[in-house]
Structures are given as C-alpha cells and as structure tokens.
Amino acid sequence: MRHGKMKTLYGLYKTIGRDAFLEAVKQYSGHAYDTVEAALADMESRWFDEDRALTEADVMVLDYNSGRLRGFDSIETSSSVTTKMEVLA
C-alpha cells in the first residue's frame, strides 16, 4: 500500500535499490556515476530546465510519482524491488 508520494531522490534510491537507481539515473543525467552519493549530490544541484525551476533530481522524483520513471522497465531488478514497484504503482 502506498502512503504518499516520494519526496526526495534519496528516498527513491532507498526504494528501488542501488543498482536500479544508478541505471535509472543514466536516463536523467548526461553523466555516469560510480556511487549513489555522487549521483545524489550532482543531480540535486544540476538544473534540468533553462528557467532553473527544476533540478534533474526533481524531474526524476516527479516521473517516479507519476509512474513514468524512465529506464526503470528495462532494468533487471530483484523480485523484491519489482514487488515494491508494483505495490507503489
């Protein structure tokens, strides 16, 4: 059962797991990251749009909340992550 919307990129990482998170990040950022910490720090400070209204992190969280997380369907995940995603959808 879903209790509210995802609020942070860190929360998204904790929900889908390290490998799935780093794979999904590739769809939102033009950079490759070796660690979750590097991805979080960079995406939370990098603007997604020219108006500087949304960061890459904001867009990724918004897409997750609307069920459109880019690249997630193509990620091979454990059954526990898949189950979490099905429950949250």
C-alpha positions as CSV (number, residue, x, y, z in Angstrom):
1,M,0.0,0.0,0.0
2,R,1.4,3.4,-1.0
3,H,1.5,6.0,1.7
4,G,2.0,9.3,0.0
5,K,4.3,10.4,-2.8
6,M,8.1,10.1,-3.0
7,K,9.6,13.4,-1.8
8,T,13.4,13.0,-2.3
9,L,15.8,11.4,-4.7
10,Y,17.4,9.7,-1.7
11,G,14.0,8.1,-0.9
12,L,13.8,6.9,-4.4
13,Y,17.2,5.3,-4.2
14,K,16.2,3.5,-0.9
15,T,13.0,2.3,-2.6
16,I,14.4,0.8,-5.8
17,G,18.0,-0.1,-4.6
18,R,21.5,0.9,-5.6
19,D,21.9,-0.8,-9.0
20,A,18.4,0.1,-10.3
21,F,18.9,3.7,-9.1
22,L,22.2,4.2,-10.8
23,E,20.9,2.6,-14.0
24,A,17.8,4.9,-14.0
25,V,20.0,8.0,-13.3
26,K,21.6,7.5,-16.7
27,Q,18.2,8.4,-18.3
28,Y,18.1,11.8,-16.5
29,S,21.7,12.9,-16.4
30,G,24.3,13.1,-19.1
31,H,26.9,11.9,-16.6
32,A,28.0,8.5,-15.3
33,Y,28.3,8.0,-11.6
34,D,30.1,5.3,-9.7
35,T,28.4,6.0,-6.3
36,V,24.9,6.9,-5.2
37,E,26.4,9.8,-3.2
38,A,27.9,11.3,-6.3
39,A,24.7,10.9,-8.3
40,L,22.6,12.5,-5.5
41,A,24.9,15.4,-5.0
42,D,25.2,16.2,-8.7
43,M,21.6,15.7,-9.7
44,E,20.3,17.8,-6.8
45,S,22.5,20.7,-8.0
46,R,22.2,20.4,-11.7
47,W,19.3,22.3,-13.4
48,F,17.1,20.3,-15.7
49,D,15.4,23.3,-17.5
50,E,16.6,26.7,-18.7
51,D,14.2,28.5,-16.3
52,R,16.0,26.9,-13.4
53,A,12.7,25.8,-11.9
54,L,13.6,22.0,-11.7
55,T,16.7,20.1,-11.0
56,E,17.4,16.7,-12.5
57,A,16.5,15.2,-9.1
58,D,13.1,17.0,-9.1
59,V,12.3,15.6,-12.6
60,M,13.3,12.1,-11.6
61,V,11.1,12.1,-8.5
62,L,8.2,13.7,-10.4
63,D,8.4,11.0,-13.0
64,Y,8.5,8.3,-10.3
65,N,5.5,9.7,-8.6
66,S,3.5,9.7,-11.9
67,G,4.6,6.1,-12.8
68,R,6.9,7.2,-15.6
69,L,10.4,6.6,-14.3
70,R,12.5,6.5,-17.4
71,G,14.6,3.4,-17.9
72,F,13.1,1.5,-14.9
73,D,11.2,-1.0,-17.0
74,S,14.4,-2.1,-18.8
75,I,16.4,-2.5,-15.6
76,E,16.8,-6.1,-14.3
77,T,15.8,-6.0,-10.7
78,S,15.3,-8.4,-7.9
79,S,11.8,-9.7,-7.2
80,S,11.7,-7.6,-4.0
81,V,12.2,-4.4,-5.9
82,T,9.7,-5.4,-8.6
83,T,7.2,-6.2,-5.9
84,K,7.8,-2.8,-4.2
85,M,7.3,-1.1,-7.6
86,E,4.1,-3.0,-8.2
87,V,2.7,-2.1,-4.8
88,L,3.7,1.5,-5.1
89,A,2.1,1.9,-8.5
